[in-house]
């Protein structure tokens, strides 16, 4: 994965989290830090976990079965 791809992925995940957080707080006049921090940490942990799981699964499948097939199709 190139640096540009990593940055694009990180940007898209941050936009996703930003939209979810904005929707969550739209009905509240001003959330307190004690309310906002757990939600922010949950979003961060979820996005990180999904990214790590996808990377690990891709590496496992790539090394076991599909590396040559994917390289022939992709490049």
C-alpha positions as CSV (number, residue, x, y, z in Angstrom):
1,X,0.0,0.0,0.0
2,X,1.4,3.3,-1.0
3,X,1.5,6.4,1.2
4,X,-1.1,8.1,-0.9
5,X,-3.4,5.1,-0.5
6,X,-2.9,5.1,3.2
7,X,-3.6,8.8,3.5
8,X,-6.7,8.5,1.4
9,X,-8.0,5.6,3.6
10,X,-7.2,7.5,6.7
11,X,-9.0,10.6,5.4
12,X,-12.1,8.6,4.5
13,X,-12.2,6.9,7.9
14,X,-11.9,10.2,9.6
15,X,-14.7,11.8,7.6
16,X,-16.9,8.8,8.4
17,X,-16.2,9.3,12.1
18,X,-16.8,13.0,11.9
19,X,-20.2,12.5,10.2
20,X,-21.2,10.0,12.8
21,X,-20.1,12.3,15.7
22,X,-21.9,15.3,14.1
23,X,-25.1,13.3,13.8
24,X,-24.8,12.1,17.4
25,X,-24.4,15.6,18.7
26,X,-26.8,17.4,16.4
27,X,-29.6,17.4,19.0
28,X,-27.5,18.4,21.9
29,X,-26.8,22.0,22.7
30,X,-23.3,21.5,23.9
31,X,-21.9,18.1,24.9
32,X,-19.6,17.9,27.8
33,X,-16.2,16.3,27.6
34,X,-17.3,13.5,29.9
35,X,-20.0,12.6,27.4
36,X,-18.0,13.2,24.2
37,X,-14.7,11.5,25.1
38,X,-16.1,7.9,25.4
39,X,-17.9,8.3,22.1
40,X,-14.8,9.6,20.4
41,X,-12.7,6.7,21.8
42,X,-15.3,4.2,20.7
43,X,-15.2,5.6,17.1
44,X,-11.4,5.5,17.1
45,X,-11.2,2.0,18.5
46,X,-13.8,0.7,16.0
47,X,-12.1,2.3,13.0
48,X,-8.7,1.1,14.1
49,X,-10.0,-2.4,14.8
50,X,-11.7,-2.7,11.4
51,X,-8.6,-1.4,9.6
52,X,-6.3,-3.8,11.5
53,X,-8.7,-6.8,10.9
54,X,-8.8,-6.0,7.2
55,X,-5.1,-5.7,6.9
56,X,-4.5,-9.0,8.9
57,X,-7.1,-10.9,6.8
58,X,-5.6,-9.5,3.6
59,X,-2.1,-10.5,4.6
60,X,-3.2,-14.0,5.7
61,X,-5.1,-14.7,2.5
62,X,-2.4,-13.2,0.4
63,X,0.4,-15.3,1.8
64,X,-1.7,-18.5,1.8
65,X,-3.5,-18.6,-1.4
66,X,-4.0,-15.6,-3.6
67,X,-0.8,-13.6,-3.8
68,X,0.2,-14.7,-7.4
69,X,-3.4,-14.6,-8.7
70,X,-4.0,-11.1,-7.3
71,X,-0.7,-9.8,-8.6
72,X,-1.5,-11.2,-12.1
73,X,-4.9,-9.4,-12.1
74,X,-4.0,-6.2,-10.2
75,X,-0.7,-5.4,-11.9
